[in-house]
Structures are given as structure tokens and as C-alpha cells.
Amino acid sequence: MKIFHEIAPLRATLRDAGRVVLVPTMGNLHEGHIRLMHDARKHGDKVVATVFVNRLQFRPGEDFDKYPRTLAADAKCLEDAGVEYLFAPSEDVMYPTPQYFHVDVPDQLATILEGEFRPGHFRGVATVVMKLFQIVQPDAALFGKKDYQQMLVLSGLVREFNLPIEVIAGDTIRAEDGLALSSRNGFLSASERQEAPRLHRLLMDLVARIQAGERDFAKLEAVVMDQLRKNGWSPDYVAVRRRADLQVPLGDDPLVVVAAAKLGTTRLIDNVEI
Ligand code: AMP
């Protein structure tokens, strides 16, 4: 695997690399990321993984400073997964001057759910991914459904700016006990790690009740919020929404339940398609 820290040599190498598939990450890679790399392999000739902890998508007081940076281990994982190219830019390479231009994410997606609790987050995500798209100029890009709202933001970005990139969504990869894999799971204490799968279990119970015909979504959401609180969590939201745009469902649209909650100081998100 070739590792690049600068843009020009990466671009020169990719010029005749065939069909290029991009998988952006913030590093501290786990099995969920690696599965995306394997999926990427099926969609092109060369896989480009990126590792960059993007300051723009963190708010003051969030975990930017303590976000785990493990580049040497990440490079080894990517090499073992058969990834051809790793782009791991410094902050100076990505933001040589302050970033004055941003991608403006529409309010109906940017200010709900994750956006309500992390204002400006999706603007930071969309801006860095737009930059990575311009740097790598991939034919396809993979994003995980674990970050459902992010996946919708980035599909919308590609669609509305007519970018010639195929967006592919990867399924959420979970630990055996159901906990969605996340770099933030490493922040959990041993007892929190034991408690953490409750979030997924409660979402699965909610899904089962909807599949059994229950339609009072507000009541079902409140039950999950209540159960989380009783078990020491601080939930931000639990919401049954339309898969297509995460708006409140009206008719028979395909649904997804999305949730975010803090366990101790660690904020976990999860979702299940219904
Ligand atoms: P991150 O490094 O957390 O920014 O994630 C990089 C990419 O990996 C994003 O597209 C995430 O949605 C995806 N991802 C992270 N965790 C998982 C998981 N457990 N299953 C599937 N995709 C994931």
C-alpha cells in the first residue's frame, strides 16, 4: 500500500488507476471500516482510504482533541485489507488557510436529529467530503449506514451538485452483542461497555412492535427514551423517520428508527431500518 500525505503525488498516481473507489474515515479503524474497504474492492479497480480527523465537523467542547489518532495501526489494517492507497493529510494540507468556503447543507437535514444536537456538524462533514472528492476524484465512494443522516447528506451533495460519483451505502457492522462498532466505543469503561448494547436491543424491540402493527410512534419513542434514562443513559433523541429524508412519516414510506444517547461521557448513535 502506498501512503500519501500530500495532494499532488496522490493525484499523479490516481491519473491512470482505473475505476477509483474512495472510503473516507477519521481513522482508529475497526472491523466496520474494514468491511467498507472490502465492499469497496467489489466496486472498482483501486481503493483509496483516507484518514483525517476533521476539525470542521466538531464543535467546541466535543471530542476533537481526544479523538483517537492511531495512524500506524490504521495503515497496517488497511494494508492487510488489500487497500492500494492511503491518503493521510495533515491539517496544513487540508486547511492551509482557514476554510472560508463551506457546503451549505439544507436546514431540513442539517438541523434535525444529529444536527439539532451538533449544530454545524453536517456543514463540516459535507465541506471536508467535498474537498476529498475534489482531491481524489473518485468514481465511487462508500459511506456506512451507521451514520445514517451523514449518508443522506452526502448522497444529497453528490446528487444536487451533479458529481460523477456513485454513492454506495455499507451496512452497519456490529459486535456480537449488537453494539454498533465505533471508534468512540473505546471511550467506554468496562461496565459501560456491558451496558452499551441496550441501545440496539431497545431499537430492535421498537422495530418488532412496529412490525407487529403498532403505529403510535411517539409512544414507542418515549418508551425507549424512558428505558434508556432508567438505565443511566442521557438520550438525545429516539425517532421513527422516513428512510428517504429522515422527515416524520406520513403514509407507508419505508422507515428507519434513529437514536443518539450518552452513556457516561460517551455519545453513541445507532439506527435500524424497519
Ligand atoms: P468515521 O471514521 O467514524 O468517520 O467513519 C468512516 C466511515 O465508516 C463512515 O462512512 C462511517 O459511516 C463508516 N462506519 C463507521 N462505523 C461503522 C460501522 N459500525 N458499520 C458500518 N460503517 C461504519
Residues whose N, C-alpha, C, O or C-beta is under 5 A from the ligand:
A	BS01	AMP	P24 T25 M26 G27 G32 H33 L142 F143 G144 K145 K146 D147 G170 D171 T172 I173 A180 L181 S182
